[in-house]
């Protein structure tokens, strides 16, 4: 009987122990909000030991904000792009780590609680976090930097001094390779050590279109023209020399448009001009820069012979003496400009100079035209208009009534056309209308005295 009672007692103890071991620990604190986390518990690198749920939550929030404030730099050539992790939308993925941490060693059955506490004793418990960022935003940062800090190459250039060419070497440009740079930054971010970091963008050199070697091919005369100004005043002669100086050594790359305004304006004393005669409303008047039309006219003829594209050209209001009808190109600020385009596949250089009362324009470039092909320009008078017989009279009260002076001779009016004629092996193969020019007829201008006795 005693032996039986002993067995019953052991069975009771064993049953009670099993019940204790398997009974869930439903409540690990009277109030979960007041419960604290066991010592040695971390979420990521944040030690949340001894914290309540809300304290740990605040610590974790501060941790992610500190990470979001971290920066990384992309070195783009001589420039640096700095971006914060927050600007990339850096965040951690949602999880139940805090819920598990607060119950560590306090929830579950006896065996689980025992095991959790033993694990913490032998080493800290770390709950890892999974982070993410917006790759599209990263691409936007890199693409924007690639556009902003693209360094264009600089073509070689050339000038003519003392009848010789001088060449300036080209300068390499650079640009960012977007995809390799993106992958380099992404690799750093995917294995981030929580410290600020920098990445050197993948850069490549960009060659210019024209190097010194290629410019050395642009040393042939495409077209040359000279006009004279033997009877001009010293001031008008000085204006022509100044115009040549301002345009000399202008370089035009393929597709670029030359504008006379860009080089010759403003017509001012400070820009080297003097007072000289020019057309205005049918009369010759003294204006600053008078004579500039002969500059653009001479250039126009050199351009025609070079067979460059004429973009804008205007005839004078009346005929001029230094070229035939329809061969002129006037310039007047605000109304008339002379422009042309480099339609060749190589740069051209405009050489301009004046000497011995002559102004010359010479256009240098890469000659590709056939030796058996020649170009000539011919004008054709379509109609003529005689000047009015009645003179335009100006009275001068400072002169006696016997005074009479012709200040401007009568001008014949014309309508004329200019044709481009192409010959191959001496035979005409084409004839193209280039311009139609109208010149007004103008009566003689006379000044008479009107002084009263």
Secondary structure, DSSP 8 states (H G I E B T S, - for coil): -HHHHHHHHHHHHHHHHHHHHHS----SSS-GGG----TTEEETTEE-TT--HHHHHHHHHHHHHHHHT-EEEEEETTEEEEEETGGGT-EE----HHHHHHHTTTSS-HHHHHHHHHHHHHS-EEE---EE--HHHHHHHHHHHHHHT-B--B--EEEEETTEEEEE--B-EEEE-HHHHHHHHHHHHHT--SS-EEEE--EEEE--S--HHHHTT--EEEEEEEEE-TT--HHHHHHHHHHHHHHTTEEE-TT-EEEHHHHH---STTTT--EEEEEETTEEEEEETTTHHHHHHHHHHHHHHHT-EEEE----SS--SSS-TT-----BTTTB--EEE--SSS-EEEEEEEETTEEEEEEEE---S-TTEEEEEEEEEEEEE---SS-EEEEEEEEETT-EEEEE--B-EEEEEEEEEEEETTEEEEEEEEEEEEE--B--EEEEEEE--
